[in-house]
């Protein structure tokens, strides 16, 4: 019984504890709820106050903005009103001016009509007067003029003859003086010095031991070099130098570059010589192109075909009477430009004709015909204008002077070539003889190359072994010697050397 009582009492105590705890929790929660409601009310009051402040500030800002906007609108309205008033005034002014213009136009029309009427009246009076004079004189206008002129001529014939003679003499003197002034001015403005090209070129060597390498065993290196380049190599006792001799300046330059490269490389033997000569030839071709471009740039002659410019550059290695042909052409171009400018002619055509007047000399040893005819064909082939061709073709009198520019080119050529020291006739004759010597040899079939050496005392000919036999070589040498004796004039004797060489090349791979 006591255990049950104890459990019962414990249960009752637990229930009472739970009820008391729930009551206490309820009291605490009600207290917190009251405090939260107070905080919310306070927050609402503060929010209302802030809203009132913001609203009042916004109303003030809006009032200020509205006031400024109204002031701006009012200002714009005043400006528009002033602009409108100005436009109205301008329109009124324009209307008045238009009225004045219309009035002036009407007045002018009236005056034009009056002038026409007056002119018609004057023409009528002149016709009447002319008819009356013709009726009185019994002559028409042409007959009266002719009769008057005849009377004056008869009366003053002697005076007219004397006057015409004086005018003719004065005119000739004046023109002659003007021509002298133009030519003297052109010569004075371009008084360039002229240096004649030599026929030999010297190559410096670091030591005399190189001479032995250049000659090679039994002279095979020097023979291979001379065959590849067409020049003569002179290896003498001159210290530190080897001389290259040839009348052809292009061959000399190729040989000089090739020999210098071989000396630098050190490996001098026939196979190497041929490859180095080929590279040197390519370098010279590049120099030729650059010289042509430089000449056109220096003279201001533009719009030429690049192929014409390349052929023009070859004149850098060509001489005429000891005068460098490219320098002569450039000098002529400047002179022709000055004269054309003085005379009022076409400066561009005169300069182009002068620059290209001797272009045929670049290939005259390869093509038949005079250098003028060759030059004409070159310019026609590569599209040069007909005016330029007419200007250049008459500088030696082979063609008539069709334009003023052709006369200018001929005059410039004479000025450039006639200056003291510009040319030497003996060198030109010498070079012409060497060119003719080579042309005789190369004109025969089966010949690959022909070189005039030793100042024209030897002609060295290389033949094709497939076409020319050893027996034919002997006969060929004799035939060439006979032709030289019959066609050329020369001092002493000329040695004719025919070389027939068979070369077989194979490769080990």
C-alpha positions, 0 to 999 in steps of 0.5 A: 500500500505504501508503494502505491501511495508513493507512486500516486503522490509522485504522479500528482507531483509531476502533474503539478510541476508540469502545470506550474511550468506551463503557467510560468512559460505562458506568463513569460511569453505574454510579457515578451509579446507586450514588449514586441508590440511596443517596439513595433509601435515605436518603429511605426511612429518613427517611420511615419515621421521619416515619411513626413520628412521625406515627403516634405523634402520631395515637395520642396525639391519638386517646387524648386525644379518646377520653378526652374523649368518654368523659368527656362521655358519662359526664356526659350519662349522669349528667344523663339519669339525674338527669332521669329521676329528676326525671320519676319524682318528678313522675309520682309527685307527679301521681299523688298529686294526681290521687288527691286530685282524684278524692277531692275530686270524689267529695266534691263530688258527694256534697255536691251530692246532699246540697244537692239533697235539702235543697233538695227538702225546703225546697221541699216545706216551703214548699209545705206552709206556703203551702198551710196559709196559703192554707187558713187565710186562704182566699186564694191568693198573688195575692189575698193580695198584692193585698189587702195592697197595697190595705190599705197604699195606703189607709192611706198614700195621703196619704203616697204622694201627697206622696212622689210629688209630691216625687220628681216635682218633684225629678226635674224640677229635677235633669233641668233642671239637668243639661240646662242643664249639658250645653248650657252646657258644649257652648256654652262648649267651642265658642264660635267667632267668626262672620264674615259674608260680604260681597257684594263682592270687591275685586281689586288691580291694579298700575296704573290703566291696567289699568282701560282694558284691563278695560273694552275698546273700547266696553266689550266686554271688561267685557260679555264678562266679566260675561256669562261669570261672571254678576257685575257689575264696578265700575270706579270712581275707587278707586285700585288696585282693581276691585270684583266684585259678586254675591250668589252667592259661587261666581260671585264667586270664579270672577270673582276668579280669572279677573280676576286671571289676565287681569291677570297675562296682560295679554291681555284680549279676549273669546275669552281671557276665556271660556277663563280663566273656564272654567279658573277654574271648574275651580279653584273645583271643585277648591277645593270638593272640598278644602273638603268633604274638610277638613270631614269630616277636621276633624269626624271624620265618615268613610265618606261617599260622595265625591259627598256630600263634593263637594256638602258642599264647595259650602257653603263658598260658601253663607251663611245669615243672613250665617253661612257654612253650612259653618262653621255645619255644622262648629260644629254637628257639634262641638256635637252630638258633645259633647251625644251623648257626654254623653247616651250617644247614638250620637256618630258618627250625631249628628255625621254628621247635624249635618254634613249637615243643610244639604247641600240648601242647596248645590243648593237654587237648582237643585232644587225643594223645601225644603233638608231635602227636597233633602238627604234625596234627596241622602243617599238617592241616594248611600247614606247610612244611614237613621240619618243621614237620620233625624238630619238631617231633623227639624232644622226640624220638617218630620219627627218626631223618630224618634231621640235623635240627631235631637233632638241635631241640632236642639238643636245647630242652635239653639245654633249659630244663636242665639249673638249675632252668628252670623246677620243676618236682613236679608242672608238676606232680601236673598239670598233675594230675589235667588235668587227674582229669578233663578229667575223668569227661568230658569223661562221657556223659551228662556233660557240664563242669568240674573244678578241684578246691582246689588244686585238692581236689574237682572236681566240675561237671556241668551236662545238666538237660535235659540229667541227672536227679537228680537220675542220678546225684547221680549215676554219682557222685559215678561212677566218684569217683570210676574211680578216685580211680581206675585210679589216684594216689593222697594224701588224698581224692577228693570231687566229686560235681555234680551240676544240675541246671535248668534255665528258661529265658524269656523277658518282652517286 
